[in-house]
Amino acid sequence: MVARKKTKKARIKTINKKKLGDKVRGVFTNNPGLSLNYKQLAKRFKINDTATRRLINELLVELRETGFLTEIHTGKYKLKSKGGFTTGIVDLTPNGSAYILSNQFPEKVFVTQANLNHALQGDNVKVYLYAKRKGRRLEGEVVEILERSKKTFVGIVEISAHFAFLIPINKQMPYDIFIPLNKLNNARNGQKVIAKITDWPINVKNPIGEIIEVLGNPGDNEVEMHAILAEFELPYRFPEKVLEAADKIVDTITKADIAGRRDFRKVTTFTIDPEDAKDFDDALSIRSLKSGNWEVGVHIADVTYYIHENSLLDKEARKRATSVYLVDRVVPMLPEALSNDTCSLRPHEGKLCYSVVFELDNQANVLTNWFGRTIICSDKRFTYEEAQNIIETGKGELKEELLQLNQLAQILRQRRLKNGSLDIERIEVKFNIDEKGTPLGVFFKETKPSNQLIEEFMLLANQKVAEFIGKKTGKKPRTFVYRVHDKPNQEKLQSFIYIIKKFGHRIDTSTHEKLSDSLNKLLKNVQGKREQNLVETLALRSMAKAKYSIDNIGHYGLAFPFYTHFTSPIRRYPDMMVHRLLDAYLQKEPSKSEKRYSTLCKHSSEMEVSATEAERASIKYKQVEFLIDKIGKQFDGIISGVVEWGLYVEISENKCEGLVPIRDLNDDFYEFDEGNFCITGRHTHKKYQLGDPVKVEITRANLPKKQLDLMLVE
């Protein structure tokens, strides 16, 4: 009797599909930013039976087919909006949310941390856009990671009895990586290692990974330098096969090698380089002509004669794209057998070159130029200091040639600046380092006429090569690799103008010519003043970043309509590309693939950025190491950055930068004013602003994190 009653009740209970469909639609309509699957909806409705849960899934499919919902992940749905999808690059904020920088929208797309779905800094992602409400920012959700920016992560491994974690050193990696004990690769607790992510389930907070290389113990100079390279995914050793290929190259010059080349071995030729340089990739020659003019040769190592396109050596150079200059070493683009020996323009040795040869009058006007392959024999290897001494005293070996080139270079320089070229140069921080890599002292590298001598002729060669290829002849421009520099960002420029007013400086932005002229005068006026480094730094930040491109927009900073990189093929892959393209076009070959060279330009630009960031990280590390025994000492400084978490202060004596955390300013509650680059006390109204002089005391030096903490001294 009881069993029969239960059966009857089960038959009476029916599923009202329409009513359930209304409830499903209601959830999505009232929560347009919410994405749900059938299990999550069933949980909301407190439904446990399998049949109704299956019906919810059917309803979701139907609502997708009718266009009411969109399926953003497999089985996960969201209210369909007019926003649609876009792709872009993730830019994380300190609080864990992000902005997506999209090429399709001028406006950044805001994504909460919960909606990033494991996307990390720099990742290329697909984003679902929410319907934009009036007066609200554009928001969205990451639905697919198209390409990871980073493949590997550097950190300290922490091992417990049953599991291990990698604690990344990169602040922009907000997750520790879980490492199974059988994936430790013999790493010991506390060591610095490199790991890669192997899995990251959608509902799991931390990624799962494995250690692929053990670097060693933190604090060791070799370990730290290798860790910096690894952090930016830059190599620090060559594969054995690449080294073997370099060793097999015959550097003996034969008659066949010389055939078809212009011979400059009897023309006075020399190199000028830093004292510690070993890869001499450019040389200058000079001789007087019967006309009274000057023949000046800019001779560049003929790297592509030895490295054939798509060979093993070429592929390695292409992947690296650039040499990396850390604070205590060079990580070369080419194996040393090539960079320091075969291709290096060492004195008293015959060397194969690709050259630009100019005929100049006494006013440094270019009357003719010639491009082609040559052979040279350098008479002298000068350091910058040796060349500078001859320029200043008028005495020394090859003084007539050196002084004449310097005179022509200074005319070229003044003309370039008059034509609108910007003269922005940062103070370079250098370290005296012992054999163990320990910094003993800090000094600053100055640019002198000997540096300018080389710079002006390299600029002239780069300019004329680009002009030769790029000047329109009525036909479609040939594919070429340009070094381009866009106009300044107006918002950053206005911020720069606002800051320099604090120091009583002004610039005229009405035209490019007036901007460059007034900016150059400003940079000259601040020489030796307390604000020099700050003004130079901010001037650089207000400018766009130079990059490689097949689309020639000119070089704004140099005021050149045509510019390329031709003069450093030992250390830059774009210069190798330029040599090959120039050679092809001199031989009347058709224009090369735009798509291929566009991809190579993008890769080269990205690798250049990584190399620059690694160099800065190595300098920062040495700065903290240099000051680690100076805790408690006081220094004069200048506020070089203002952020919501504190004040960055640059110490005037050594240009090292540290942070005064806002939490340590305990005399008041300070509020961040982004628009005015300052923090202000709520009660005392005390203000600390960008550019203010301050006195600081070093309180902490965290070497592994490359962080220097400071305290303001009244």
Order of alpha helices (4+ residues) and beta strands (2+ residues): alpha-alpha-beta-alpha-alpha-beta-beta-beta-beta-beta-beta-beta-beta-beta-beta-beta-beta-alpha-alpha-alpha-beta-beta-beta-beta-alpha-alpha-beta-beta-beta-beta-beta-alpha-alpha-beta-beta-alpha-beta-alpha-alpha-alpha-beta-alpha-alpha-beta-beta-beta-beta-beta-beta-beta-beta
